[in-house]
Amino acid sequence: MLRDSSSNLFANYASQPASAEGNFLDASSTALLASTVYRLSLLWGTHTYLPHAERTRKTLSSTTTTTDNNNNNTSSDAAPLLHFDADGWLTPVVNPHSYGVQGAKSPEGQAFVVDMQSAWRDWVEDGSKGANGATGMHRDVGVIGWGLVVLGVCWGAFL
C-alpha cells in the first residue's frame, strides 16, 4: 500500500497501485489511516509515521493544492476545500454499497474525517509529541508498515 506522492492519498486496494484497473485514490481510507497514526502516537508513543499522517491530514484539509515533501501546506485559505464537494462530502471515496466502485458520498468517509480530526486534536493537546521525530523519512510506507500501525492501535484499544 503506497501513498500516492502526487496526491498524498492512498489507493482503494492496498495491494495494488492506484493506477491498476478498477482501483482509485480513496480519501476515506487515507483519513482512517492518519487517525490511527495519531492514536498510536498517543497510546504507545510511536511517532514513526507522523510525517505521513500530517501530510495526508493537511492534504485532506487543503484548499487548492496538496502539501509538499517538507509538510508545508501550500494552499490558499480563500478557496473551497479540495477534497470536499459543495455539500461537504469527502471525495474521492469508495461506494459504500459496492466496495470496488468509486462513489460520490460515503457516511463512513465522513466519520473517518471526524475520527482523524479528533485524533489530531488530542495529539496536539498532548503536546504534539514526535512531530519532528521522523521528518527524515522520504519513502512511502508499505502494506506491512501501515498494517503494523493499525494493529498497534487495535492492540492498544484492548489493553
Backbone as JSON, one array per atom type, in Angstrom:
{
  "sequence": "MLRDSSSNLFANYASQPASAEGNFLDASSTALLASTVYRLSLLWGTHTYLPHAERTRKTLSSTTTTTDNNNNNTSSDAAPLLHFDADGWLTPVVNPHSYGVQGAKSPEGQAFVVDMQSAWRDWVEDGSKGANGATGMHRDVGVIGWGLVVLGVCWGAFL",
  "N": [[0.86, -1.17, 0.0], [0.94, 1.88, -1.08], [1.31, 5.31, -0.57], [0.1, 7.71, -2.73], [2.35, 9.84, -4.07], [1.93, 12.24, -5.4], [-0.64, 13.07, -4.8], [-0.97, 12.55, -2.12], [-2.76, 10.68, -1.16], [-4.16, 7.44, -0.37], [-4.6, 4.32, -2.13], [-7.64, 2.6, -3.07], [-7.53, -0.25, -3.03], [-5.19, -1.86, -1.18], [-3.14, -3.56, -1.98], [-2.54, -2.98, -4.57], [-1.37, -0.65, -7.06], [-2.63, 2.72, -7.38], [-3.14, 3.21, -10.02], [-3.89, 0.81, -11.11], [-6.2, -1.32, -12.86], [-9.57, -0.8, -12.06], [-8.99, 0.26, -9.62], [-8.6, 3.11, -7.44], [-7.87, 6.38, -6.09], [-8.42, 6.97, -2.62], [-9.91, 8.93, -0.34], [-11.19, 8.37, 2.03], [-10.06, 6.01, 3.28], [-7.56, 7.06, 3.57], [-7.94, 9.09, 5.49], [-8.73, 7.48, 7.65], [-6.41, 5.92, 8.1], [-4.59, 7.95, 8.8], [-5.74, 8.82, 11.19], [-5.28, 6.59, 12.82], [-2.54, 6.7, 13.14], [-2.14, 9.04, 14.67], [-3.47, 8.24, 17.01], [-1.92, 6.02, 17.74], [0.46, 7.29, 18.32], [-0.31, 8.7, 20.6], [-1.15, 6.62, 22.36], [0.92, 4.66, 22.47], [3.27, 6.01, 22.13], [4.59, 5.89, 19.73], [6.05, 7.31, 17.02], [6.75, 7.15, 14.39], [5.34, 7.28, 11.89], [4.2, 9.77, 11.8], [4.95, 12.05, 10.12], [3.82, 11.25, 7.66], [1.12, 11.05, 8.34], [0.59, 13.71, 9.01], [1.05, 14.95, 6.52], [-1.01, 13.77, 4.98], [-3.3, 14.57, 6.43], [-3.13, 17.36, 6.2], [-3.38, 17.51, 3.45], [-6.01, 16.57, 3.05], [-7.32, 18.66, 4.23], [-6.75, 20.69, 2.61], [-7.03, 23.55, 0.45], [-6.43, 24.37, -2.23], [-4.14, 23.07, -3.17], [-1.92, 20.24, -2.6], [0.16, 19.15, 0.18], [3.7, 19.84, 0.39], [6.83, 17.95, 0.23], [8.05, 18.64, 2.58], [6.18, 18.87, 4.54], [4.82, 21.28, 4.33], [2.01, 23.25, 3.94], [0.76, 24.34, 1.01], [-1.46, 25.69, 0.18], [-4.23, 27.91, -0.57], [-6.21, 29.77, 1.65], [-8.55, 30.95, 0.87], [-10.01, 29.56, -1.0], [-12.43, 26.92, -1.79], [-12.54, 23.73, -0.05], [-10.4, 21.23, -1.27], [-10.82, 18.43, -1.25], [-13.48, 18.04, -0.65], [-16.89, 18.18, -1.57], [-19.32, 20.65, -2.72], [-21.41, 20.32, -0.95], [-20.19, 19.4, 1.3], [-19.27, 16.78, 1.36], [-16.81, 14.27, 1.56], [-14.32, 13.59, -0.9], [-12.15, 11.82, -3.14], [-14.09, 8.83, -2.74], [-14.94, 5.47, -1.64], [-17.69, 3.63, -2.93], [-20.12, 2.97, -0.65], [-21.91, 0.9, -0.97], [-20.93, -0.77, -2.84], [-17.96, -1.94, -2.82], [-15.81, -2.05, -4.66], [-16.1, 0.05, -6.33], [-15.85, 3.45, -7.21], [-17.37, 6.0, -5.31], [-19.75, 8.69, -4.69], [-20.7, 9.73, -2.34], [-20.08, 9.02, 1.04], [-20.98, 7.94, 4.09], [-19.33, 6.64, 5.92], [-16.82, 7.61, 5.2], [-17.11, 10.27, 5.96], [-17.26, 9.94, 8.72], [-14.7, 8.92, 9.19], [-13.11, 11.15, 8.67], [-13.9, 12.84, 10.76], [-13.0, 11.27, 12.88], [-10.23, 11.32, 12.32], [-9.71, 14.08, 12.65], [-10.39, 14.43, 15.36], [-8.57, 12.71, 16.59], [-6.19, 13.95, 15.81], [-6.54, 16.44, 17.08], [-6.49, 15.61, 19.79], [-3.88, 14.64, 19.89], [-2.43, 17.0, 19.4], [-3.24, 18.52, 21.63], [-1.97, 17.03, 23.56], [0.58, 17.82, 23.29], [1.81, 17.42, 20.83], [3.72, 15.37, 20.55], [6.6, 13.93, 19.15], [6.4, 15.19, 16.73], [8.45, 16.1, 15.08], [9.98, 13.9, 14.93], [10.41, 11.98, 12.92], [11.06, 13.19, 10.55], [12.9, 12.81, 8.55], [12.13, 10.77, 6.89], [11.57, 9.68, 3.65], [10.51, 7.81, 2.06], [7.76, 5.91, 0.78], [5.27, 4.29, 2.76], [4.88, 0.86, 3.18], [2.59, -1.96, 2.8], [2.97, -3.63, 5.01], [4.06, -1.87, 6.91], [1.95, 0.06, 7.39], [0.04, -1.77, 8.17], [1.09, -2.66, 10.59], [0.84, -0.31, 12.05], [-1.98, -0.02, 12.23], [-2.59, -2.43, 13.55], [-1.21, -1.98, 15.95], [-2.68, 0.17, 17.04], [-5.17, -1.04, 17.36], [-4.49, -3.09, 19.16], [-3.69, -1.53, 21.35], [-6.13, -0.46, 22.04], [-7.43, -2.58, 23.19], [-6.07, -3.0, 25.52]],
  "CA": [[0.0, 0.0, 0.0], [1.76, 3.06, -1.18], [0.64, 6.6, -0.66], [0.4, 8.37, -3.99], [3.13, 11.0, -3.67], [1.44, 13.48, -6.01], [-1.91, 13.48, -4.18], [-0.92, 12.19, -0.69], [-3.88, 9.79, -0.83], [-3.93, 6.01, -0.55], [-5.48, 3.65, -3.08], [-8.74, 1.81, -2.53], [-6.99, -1.57, -2.75], [-3.84, -1.66, -0.66], [-2.14, -4.41, -2.64], [-2.39, -2.56, -5.96], [-1.18, 0.79, -7.24], [-3.86, 3.45, -7.7], [-3.33, 3.18, -11.47], [-4.35, -0.52, -11.54], [-7.58, -1.36, -13.34], [-10.56, -0.95, -11.01], [-8.51, 0.88, -8.39], [-8.65, 4.56, -7.46], [-7.46, 7.02, -4.85], [-9.51, 6.94, -1.66], [-9.7, 9.85, 0.77], [-11.75, 7.75, 3.25], [-9.05, 5.18, 3.92], [-6.46, 7.95, 3.92], [-8.3, 9.72, 6.77], [-8.72, 6.45, 8.67], [-5.02, 5.58, 8.41], [-3.99, 9.08, 9.52], [-6.25, 8.82, 12.58], [-4.62, 5.53, 13.59], [-1.18, 7.16, 13.45], [-2.22, 9.96, 15.81], [-3.83, 7.45, 18.2], [-0.75, 5.21, 18.09], [1.4, 8.21, 18.96], [-0.83, 8.99, 21.94], [-1.26, 5.43, 23.2], [2.15, 3.9, 22.6], [4.44, 6.85, 21.95], [5.23, 5.55, 18.46], [5.9, 8.52, 16.21], [7.4, 6.88, 13.11], [4.55, 7.62, 10.7], [3.58, 11.09, 11.95], [5.08, 12.91, 8.94], [2.85, 10.81, 6.67], [-0.21, 11.44, 8.82], [0.48, 15.17, 8.88], [0.9, 15.27, 5.09], [-2.34, 13.4, 4.49], [-4.3, 15.42, 7.08], [-3.07, 18.67, 5.55], [-3.92, 17.35, 2.1], [-7.47, 16.49, 3.12], [-7.8, 19.97, 4.66], [-6.21, 21.64, 1.64], [-8.0, 24.29, -0.35], [-6.14, 24.38, -3.66], [-3.05, 22.16, -3.52], [-1.52, 19.32, -1.54], [1.35, 19.57, 0.91], [4.95, 19.44, -0.24], [7.55, 16.91, 0.95], [8.51, 19.16, 3.87], [4.97, 19.07, 5.35], [4.33, 22.64, 4.21], [0.75, 23.37, 3.23], [0.95, 25.42, 0.05], [-2.76, 26.06, -0.34], [-4.81, 29.22, -0.27], [-7.36, 29.61, 2.53], [-9.71, 31.61, 0.3], [-10.7, 28.65, -1.91], [-13.13, 25.8, -1.13], [-11.69, 22.57, 0.24], [-10.12, 20.43, -2.46], [-11.33, 17.06, -1.15], [-14.88, 18.05, -0.21], [-17.73, 18.82, -2.58], [-20.03, 21.86, -2.27], [-22.28, 19.94, 0.17], [-19.36, 18.97, 2.43], [-18.95, 15.35, 1.31], [-15.43, 13.92, 1.24], [-14.1, 12.96, -2.2], [-12.84, 10.66, -3.69], [-14.42, 7.81, -1.75], [-15.49, 4.19, -2.08], [-19.14, 3.5, -2.86], [-20.35, 2.08, 0.49], [-22.77, -0.22, -1.34], [-20.18, -1.59, -3.78], [-16.61, -1.54, -2.42], [-14.87, -1.95, -5.76], [-16.52, 1.14, -7.21], [-15.73, 4.78, -6.62], [-18.66, 6.58, -5.04], [-19.84, 10.14, -4.57], [-20.98, 10.08, -0.94], [-19.82, 7.9, 1.94], [-21.08, 8.29, 5.51], [-18.14, 6.13, 6.59], [-15.76, 8.56, 4.91], [-17.34, 11.44, 6.82], [-16.89, 9.53, 10.08], [-13.24, 8.78, 9.25], [-12.55, 12.5, 8.76], [-14.14, 13.29, 12.14], [-12.07, 10.5, 13.7], [-8.9, 11.86, 12.09], [-9.61, 15.41, 13.27], [-10.4, 14.32, 16.83], [-7.28, 12.11, 16.98], [-5.19, 15.01, 15.64], [-6.77, 17.41, 18.17], [-5.99, 15.02, 21.03], [-2.43, 14.6, 19.76], [-1.95, 18.38, 19.57], [-3.46, 18.89, 23.04], [-1.0, 16.29, 24.35], [1.89, 18.41, 23.06], [2.34, 17.06, 19.51], [4.95, 14.61, 20.76], [7.1, 13.23, 17.98], [6.07, 15.91, 15.49], [9.64, 16.2, 14.23], [10.77, 12.71, 15.2], [10.7, 11.14, 11.76], [10.97, 14.04, 9.36], [13.84, 12.39, 7.52], [11.57, 9.71, 6.07], [11.15, 10.14, 2.34], [9.97, 6.68, 1.33], [6.37, 5.59, 1.08], [5.1, 3.21, 3.71], [4.3, -0.3, 2.54], [1.46, -2.65, 3.41], [3.36, -4.13, 6.34], [4.21, -0.71, 7.81], [0.64, 0.56, 7.8], [-0.62, -2.86, 8.89], [1.58, -2.61, 11.97], [0.24, 0.86, 12.7], [-3.38, -0.35, 12.55], [-2.54, -3.47, 14.57], [-0.8, -1.35, 17.2], [-3.79, 0.94, 17.59], [-6.19, -2.01, 17.82], [-3.95, -3.74, 20.36], [-3.76, -0.54, 22.43], [-7.52, -0.25, 22.43], [-7.83, -3.72, 24.01], [-5.33, -3.03, 26.8]],
  "C": [[0.9, 1.23, 0.0], [0.88, 4.3, -1.27], [1.05, 7.2, -1.99], [1.09, 9.69, -3.66], [2.62, 12.3, -4.29], [0.15, 13.98, -5.35], [-1.93, 13.3, -2.66], [-2.12, 11.37, -0.24], [-3.47, 8.35, -1.05], [-4.94, 5.45, -1.54], [-6.56, 2.85, -2.36], [-8.28, 0.4, -2.16], [-5.52, -1.45, -2.4], [-2.78, -2.44, -1.42], [-1.88, -4.01, -4.09], [-2.11, -1.07, -6.04], [-2.5, 1.45, -7.63], [-4.17, 3.4, -9.19], [-3.83, 1.83, -11.98], [-5.82, -0.47, -11.93], [-8.54, -1.61, -12.17], [-10.15, -0.34, -9.68], [-8.55, 2.4, -8.55], [-8.17, 5.1, -6.13], [-8.66, 7.14, -3.93], [-9.2, 7.82, -0.46], [-10.21, 9.26, 2.09], [-10.69, 6.94, 3.98], [-7.85, 6.02, 4.33], [-6.72, 8.6, 5.27], [-8.25, 8.7, 7.9], [-7.29, 6.08, 9.08], [-4.34, 6.71, 9.18], [-4.47, 9.1, 10.97], [-5.57, 7.75, 13.42], [-3.21, 5.94, 13.98], [-1.19, 8.1, 14.64], [-2.56, 9.2, 17.09], [-2.65, 6.6, 18.67], [0.3, 6.07, 18.79], [0.98, 8.5, 20.39], [-0.76, 7.78, 22.86], [0.07, 4.74, 23.48], [3.4, 4.74, 22.47], [5.24, 6.5, 20.71], [4.97, 6.68, 17.48], [6.41, 8.35, 14.78], [6.64, 7.43, 11.91], [3.87, 8.98, 10.79], [3.78, 12.01, 10.74], [4.08, 12.54, 7.84], [1.44, 11.23, 7.07], [-0.43, 12.94, 8.68], [0.3, 15.57, 7.42], [-0.5, 14.95, 4.61], [-3.43, 14.25, 5.14], [-4.31, 16.8, 6.44], [-3.62, 18.62, 4.13], [-5.44, 17.33, 2.13], [-8.09, 17.81, 3.56], [-7.41, 21.07, 3.68], [-7.32, 22.33, 0.84], [-7.69, 24.27, -1.84], [-5.04, 23.43, -4.07], [-2.78, 21.22, -2.35], [-0.29, 19.87, -0.83], [2.6, 19.12, 0.17], [5.66, 18.41, 0.64], [8.1, 17.37, 2.3], [7.35, 19.46, 4.82], [4.45, 20.5, 5.32], [3.05, 22.65, 3.39], [0.86, 24.58, 2.32], [-0.37, 25.92, -0.51], [-3.18, 27.46, 0.08], [-6.05, 29.02, 0.58], [-8.64, 30.23, 1.97], [-10.56, 30.67, -0.56], [-11.47, 27.58, -1.14], [-12.18, 24.63, -0.93], [-11.61, 21.65, -0.97], [-10.78, 19.06, -2.42], [-12.73, 16.96, -0.56], [-15.7, 18.73, -1.29], [-18.48, 20.01, -1.96], [-20.95, 21.57, -1.08], [-21.52, 19.43, 1.37], [-19.02, 17.5, 2.45], [-17.5, 15.15, 0.87], [-15.35, 13.25, -0.12], [-12.6, 12.77, -2.41], [-13.03, 9.59, -2.61], [-14.91, 6.53, -2.43], [-17.01, 4.26, -1.98], [-19.43, 2.53, -1.71], [-21.23, 0.88, 0.18], [-22.09, -1.17, -2.33], [-18.71, -1.21, -3.66], [-15.61, -1.41, -3.55], [-15.14, -0.8, -6.7], [-16.35, 2.46, -6.49], [-17.13, 5.38, -6.46], [-18.6, 8.09, -4.95], [-20.02, 10.57, -3.12], [-20.8, 8.84, -0.07], [-19.94, 8.37, 3.39], [-19.87, 7.8, 6.3], [-16.97, 7.08, 6.4], [-15.88, 9.81, 5.78], [-16.9, 11.12, 8.25], [-15.37, 9.4, 10.23], [-12.56, 10.14, 9.34], [-12.73, 13.05, 10.17], [-13.19, 12.57, 13.09], [-10.65, 11.03, 13.55], [-8.73, 13.2, 12.79], [-9.59, 15.32, 14.79], [-9.1, 13.69, 17.33], [-6.18, 13.14, 16.87], [-5.31, 16.04, 16.77], [-6.22, 16.88, 19.49], [-4.47, 14.96, 21.04], [-1.83, 15.98, 19.97], [-2.09, 18.81, 21.03], [-2.48, 18.18, 23.97], [0.43, 16.78, 24.09], [2.54, 18.06, 21.73], [3.66, 16.3, 19.61], [5.33, 13.84, 19.51], [6.86, 13.95, 16.67], [7.26, 16.0, 14.54], [10.5, 14.94, 14.32], [11.14, 11.9, 14.0], [10.69, 11.95, 10.47], [11.93, 13.64, 8.26], [13.3, 11.3, 6.62], [11.1, 10.26, 4.74], [10.59, 9.01, 1.5], [8.51, 6.48, 1.7], [6.32, 4.39, 2.0], [4.38, 2.06, 3.02], [3.14, -0.9, 3.34], [1.8, -3.08, 4.83], [3.47, -2.98, 7.33], [2.88, -0.18, 8.3], [-0.16, -0.52, 8.54], [-0.2, -2.89, 10.35], [1.01, -1.43, 12.73], [-1.19, 0.53, 13.14], [-3.42, -1.41, 13.65], [-2.17, -2.89, 15.92], [-1.92, -0.56, 17.84], [-4.87, 0.01, 18.11], [-5.74, -2.69, 19.1], [-4.05, -2.8, 21.56], [-5.17, -0.32, 22.92], [-8.01, -1.38, 23.34], [-7.14, -3.77, 25.36], [-6.02, -2.26, 27.88]]
}
